[in-house]
Amino acid sequence: MYIILMYDVNQKRTGKMLKLCRKYLNWIQNSVFEGEITKVKLTELKIKAEEIMNAETDSLIIFKTRQEKWLEKEIIGKERSEIDNFI
């Protein structure tokens, strides 16, 4: 599946959350990630994220779609990191 993930956590936890999400997804903007991920890996990511987060103040938002081709993306300005698709 293809997901877009965003988080909003306390500044003290931002570094840990950034490092965690970069293990699974492509970093496209501050606190925003995207990429292909399996259900198992997504479950693993959510469990690890919950260990970092404070459930009362922090949030994690995940948009899911079957494939990237079902999502139209427009970038205005500089893209943080280009995603290369190569085999």
C-alpha positions in Angstrom: 0.0 0.0 0.0 1.1 3.6 -0.5 0.8 6.0 2.5 1.3 9.6 3.4 2.2 10.0 7.1 2.3 13.2 9.1 3.1 13.7 12.8 2.9 16.5 15.3 4.9 15.7 18.4 6.5 17.8 21.2 9.8 19.3 20.2 11.6 16.9 22.6 10.4 13.9 20.6 10.8 15.3 17.0 14.2 13.8 16.4 13.2 10.3 17.5 10.1 10.4 15.4 12.0 11.7 12.3 14.6 8.9 12.7 11.9 6.3 13.0 9.8 7.4 10.0 12.9 7.7 7.8 13.5 4.0 8.4 10.2 3.1 6.7 9.3 6.0 4.4 10.7 8.8 2.2 11.0 12.2 4.0 9.3 14.8 1.8 8.8 17.8 4.1 9.1 18.6 7.8 7.0 16.0 9.7 5.7 14.5 6.4 6.6 11.2 4.8 5.4 9.1 1.9 6.0 5.7 0.3 5.1 2.1 -0.3 4.9 0.0 2.8 3.5 -3.4 3.7 0.8 -3.9 6.3 3.2 -5.6 8.6 5.8 -2.8 8.3 3.0 -0.2 8.8 1.9 -2.0 12.0 5.5 -2.1 13.2 5.9 1.6 12.5 2.7 2.5 14.4 3.7 0.4 17.4 7.1 2.1 17.6 5.6 5.5 17.0 3.2 5.0 19.9 6.1 4.2 22.2 7.7 7.6 21.3 4.4 9.6 21.4 2.5 11.1 24.3 -1.1 10.0 23.5 -2.5 13.1 25.2 -0.6 15.7 23.2 0.9 14.2 20.1 -0.7 13.0 16.9 0.1 10.8 13.9 -2.0 11.0 10.7 -1.8 8.3 8.0 -3.5 8.5 4.6 -3.7 5.2 2.7 -4.2 4.3 -0.9 -3.7 1.1 -2.8 -0.9 2.5 -5.1 0.8 5.8 -5.7 -0.8 6.0 -9.2 -4.2 6.7 -7.5 -2.8 9.9 -6.0 -2.1 13.1 -7.9 0.7 15.1 -6.4 1.7 18.6 -7.3 4.8 20.2 -5.9 5.2 24.0 -5.9 8.6 25.3 -4.9 11.6 23.2 -4.0 11.1 19.5 -3.3 12.9 18.4 -0.2 14.1 15.1 -1.5 13.4 13.7 -4.9 12.3 10.1 -4.9 14.0 8.0 -7.6 12.2 5.0 -8.9 14.9 2.7 -10.4 15.4 -1.0 -10.7 
